[in-house]
């Protein structure tokens, strides 16, 4: 898929899209605030497709569209409108929009290999993009990414402080972010060294960029290949290190289906990677967190899979609490086995994890974990 951003002003966007059908149809979702026009199949003018309301986690109100034709048919269309949703920034010093704003065709049958161009000059820097001087625009691609998000993050040069240490680069723009930035630089190398030892490999990317967005939104942090973005910073150093370790843990736990209950694998894998780092780097902080998790597990319904297989609201908590109980019963080595087995799966889902554990002779561990798939009473 090719996306050429033509308009990018004041929260409004205009995009020209070109895509090719791989089968007889393609279904995709787009933010409902964006209006499709100028649909063509080859040289044939078609009426705009009708959208149906759909809900996707972390997105604004979305609409689903279906294009029909023959394999190999090429479609072009434009869409425009105002963006909404989380982590949307159209400010003097930053422009940021991503999956969370539903700005590009996504999910269902949509291509995940996407090439993007957007207007701009060298007064800006596109994080993880490259500048095409011949055409005077920026280029971005999702190709080769474990998390194929068209994550557009434009920073205006001169407004940002950049720190560098080896393959690590960090940007911040607020004066009170300077101390947390320095702490993150120091913590990153230690966390990544621990993860290399834990998993036996580098993770999604050797190079890493951290960005502290301007104050104003409190959506925590998120991770993409080789990129961690903070919209708000924890108040103390221990919490900052833990949040950073969690996001870096997603370099190893990010491939399960994030739209279903299987997303517990992503979140639990990242959180317990962070907790194991804390166990070795700051044991008192680990023990304090573990005590809270075990206490919460006594009152929290420990059901990993809802009856309808949907993604539960508490997906970030449930698996973490289950692993806390497993840690209490079996110890650190059991958690290491679970994390390494999950990381080694070709197709990361719960059934494959249980099967791989049994193949390793870890029947007790597989049985313990399997008992939490169906609804449990605390």
Secondary structure, DSSP 8 states (H G I E B T S, - for coil): -EEEEEEEETTEEEEEEEEE-SSSEEEEEEETTSEEEEEEETTEE------EEE--TT-SSEEEEEEE--TT-EEEEEEEEE--STT-EESSSEEEE-GGGT-S-BSTT--S--EEEEE--TTEEETT-EEETTTTEEEEE-TT-SS----EEEEETTS-EEEEETTEEEEE-SGGGHHHHHHHHHHHHHHHHHHHHHHSS--S-SSEEEEE--TT----EEEETTEEEESS--SSHHHHHHHHHHHHHTTTS--S-TTBTTHHHHHHHHHHHHHHHHHHH-HHHHHHHHHHHHHHHTTS---SS-TT-B--TTHHHHHHHHHHHHHHHH-HHHHHHHHHHHHT-SS-SHHHHHHHHHHTT-HHHHHHHHTTTS----
